[in-house]
């Protein structure tokens, strides 16, 4: 996210119709990413969990939007308190904001900044849902979202992007959400699954994606929406930084997809569509914090490293025994860590800031800052999320029953199924002649 700009009175910004329009389009693109995520995750689960997976993303659109308006924006971007959270009464209910009031230092209205940031707040808890597929009560999930964004996401967003936030003031670079979004969500996913346990049949039953076309559709829409997510985070187009981020987003994603596929071919002997989709998302995750500080060549390196390491990381759940259903930890946590730390190596000092990484003569200073940002967010989100999940589990119960999980969470939680097979095939053809009695050599279909 762009740092606040200090201006002289004579240089006070005025509302820019171009930047305002651009940011509204970017906000819509980021909003599209949550339904895209629903398709991506929905295709990866088994048929009996498809609707539940879609709904776990869609409910975030409802819950987080209301909380953001009521108090979330104020906590994340209000006047700083102790470098830990913000609060501004005029942001409560978005009721004290003038329609042409500008976000400080920029040429876009406060309302536009607020709605752009809202879309980040919506997708972050939705990312967590992929780790919990097949086994969580929908009411418990809705309560978890409510508590998690309040206690974890809103304050962490202030740490990273809010004026006065302790990581922001330290100089940690997170252009569009490597720490606040991806590490935050990935660590939360790990914390919750350590509490609620494994799916019935984990490592025993086949749990293959039921619709790879849905996965590819979701990945493609995520890639498309991510240009708003990343390029829009500079909050305007006045100096070319957003254009660099746009290019780096494309470049890193391509490199990560190729790296994942090469690893997959060498390791498992095939180029899979699931690998292509997952590799693309890994690249998008890794370039999110770093793309505003590196060159396109650096973006290639960051994407390739992320694609390789994330492809290796997704298998850890089988070795370590935690059931991350759709590889949220392997892709978002690992990808976020990789992208955030590599800022300390690949920052050129000539794009979003003058901070330089190790490969550009900057020494270890920026890498140290990045490490503090990465591991503080990771630790806080992991512990807080595990505690929230434990409290919910001990009160209302976090998981559906074993019988309900086996029979299918869609029917139990939503009284629906994703696909209606009752009309498939066109019915039974009328019999016009008696069928011959089967003989010993007659093949009878089962």
Phi, psi and omega in degrees: 000142183297141177285155179297143182254127177274129182233152172279160182304321182289341183255018182304127183297152172241158184299130178254118178296324181294310180294323179296314178297318178301316183289328175294320177296316179298322178298318178295322178297318180292324176299320179299333182296331180289312171299325177298318176298321178300316177295316181302309179290320184299324178286339184276343181269175176284161185307319187290352180242007188299308184294321179299320180294319176298316183291329179295333173277315185296326182294334177296326177301324181280306187295308187292326178301312181294315180296323179298316179293317185292312183206346186297315180298323179294318179293318185284320190230013175281184180302132187296145174226112176061020180065013184248328179201164179249169172194126175219122185299328181289345177270347179291119185072007185049037189264343183249028185249128176287150186292337177249010178293130185268148171294131188308124178087000185232174184251021178242149179294155176303320180302321181291316177299318182297318182286327176297312179293330176303318183294330173293317180297328181290313188284337185297308176294330177299326177300323182298326190301330182298333180284343189250014187305146170084349195218004185250135175299139183293322178294321178295321178296317179298319178293320179299315178304313182303311182288321186292313181295328180290315187268331185249298190295311184300312177295319181295321176302323177291318178305316190274320189240343184281138176301122184099342177300141192293325177285323177300313182289333178290335181100019175293130181266119173217092189300314187217012172130022177299318178272305187295330182256297193280312175296320178303310181289319181295318178293321177298318179301316179296318179299319182289316184290335174292335179275313189274343175086189189271160171292153172298126179088007179302131183069004178242309182268149174293132181230055184281155175302139182273341183211093177294328172302322176295320179299314181293321176299313179298317180296319179296318178291324175298315179302315179297310182294333184295338176295324174290320179303312185271302183296328180289343186287355172272353173066027177160178185232033188274344187226006175088352182295319179299325178293319177298317180296323177300312180298314182295329177297314179295315185295311183295322180295317177298315181296319181293318178300314180295319180296317179298315182294321178296314177301315182298318179296315180291324185275320188239351174090004183217152168262110184257153176294323177297323177294320178297315180294316181293321178297320178298315180295321177300319178294320178298318179298312186292325183279346182303312178279337194253344190292341178273359182239355185242170175271169175301325176295320175297323179296322176300314180297315181298316179296317181296317178297316180295317179300317180292310184291322178292322176299322177289325186288331185296338179278352182296332183297329179283328179280322184266345172086017174259141186261085175270094194309310187241026171065041176293319179294312183295328183261307188279315178291308181295315179298320178294319178295314180301308183297321181290317181289325182291345170305322181292350177252321192253000178296124185274340185080009184232017180240265185282335180206177179270000180294132182245145177272178185302321183285353181239024174085012183269358181070205185261001187300309182292324177299320177297318178297317180297319180297320177298316179298315182299307190279337174289315178295317180301311183294315181297313182294318180300309184290312182297320182292320177297319179295316178300315179297320180295317179297316179295319181296323182281343181259292183258352183086131183266331187253152169286167180291161180299319179297319180292324178295318181291318182287332178129120185288335179300309183293322183290313187270335187232356179056033180215165170231153185291327185229137178256108182265002186294332181261006184289138172100343175082013174090185184261128179290140179295143179275124182258342179213153181292135179285143179294147178294138181294141175251183182294333182262359182274129178278125179250119180290141179285000000 
